[in-house]
Amino acid sequence: MTQSRQPDIRRPLTLRDVSEACGVSEMTVSRVLRNRDDVSPATREKVQNAARSLGYVPNKIAGGLASQQVNLVAVIVPSLSNMVFPEVLSGISHALDETGLQPVFGVTGYSADKEEEVLYEMLSWRPSGAIIAGLEHTDASRAMLENSGIPIVEIMDSDGSAIDSVVGISHRGAGRQMAEAIVAAGYTRIGFLGSTMAADHRARKRMEGLTEGLAEHGLALVDTELYSGGSALKKGREMTEAILSRNPDLDFLYYSNDMIGAGGLLYCLEKGYDIPEKLGMAGFNGVDFLDGLPMQLATIDACRYEIGVQAANLIAGKDTGGIIGGHRIELTPQLKHGDTIRKS
């Protein structure tokens, strides 16, 4: 694990900032943002555009508390049905125990626009901090986060620049780590199975790292099979059947997550594939349900629980010398060979 800190000083935006940006009075800005109907459409549009561009979020706390923050921590993740994120949330909840801070969860469904909506609503209640999955956001979301005036921790990914603090792993590094294991075991015809890359930035980075790592050994992906929607065992089976039907001589399948990898493993065992001698397989995340499979699927432990704990500790100011903000913590993912990669 590596940890570094960069100083960061921010203040929350005010009505005056919006007023100065659009050239109307603070009272008019307030009327627009409270949805009063005594403002012309042109002025309303001017104010709304300025507020969105700046990242200003109105304060929904009652007047007596308007200058204060509440003891809530906004936690925004792509999914609760995916087995990955509940473990992250568990780490956050555990670390916030007895701190006086309470996590409140929002779900984006891997949609950048939905993330923007959830973030706007959560920040309007002036939480004491925010934990948000990923480093990629819309311009409006980024502006809201940058100007919130509270500690922000982006989690799960360290491949990129952070708004404030970041806790995660290098997904490109994880992809390269898997490439090295594949090459060391003697596999040469590799297929990649994963989600469509537009929404799942971390899967895209793992694929890029895998491709870069293979290229260093003169290898390239033979085929890819991509899907959209939630991960499922059934989907993994279908994808595996499709890619092996097109390319029956593939000797390694790398899945972007353990769920579709487990489905692929079950399919291949039913069809009598010689695993791992003739066909190697690996997933990603290191989820607990892999322990119940007939064979142990190779995977990379993505440090999910520890990411949650570390992120919550930063929000709560634990083990930071009293300094909140500007921290960078990169955890080291662990490769588990399981039973589905040949012994090199």
Protein Blocks (a to p, Z undefined) as FASTA:
>chain_A
ZZdddddddddddfklmmmmnopafklmmmmmnopakbcfklmmmmmmmmmmnopacdfb
dfklmmpccfbdcdddfbfkbmklmmmmmmmmmmmgonlpacddddeklpaklmmmmmmm
mmmnopabdcdedjbdcfklmmmmmmnopacddehiacbcdfkbccdddfklmmmmmmmm
mmmnopabdcdddddfklmmmlmmmmmmmmmmmmmnopacfbdcddedjddfklmmmmmm
mmmmmmmmbcbdcdfbfklmmmmmmmmmmnopacfkloccddehjpaklmmpmbdcdddd
ehlmmmmmmmmmmmnopaklopaejiacdddddddfkjmbccZZ
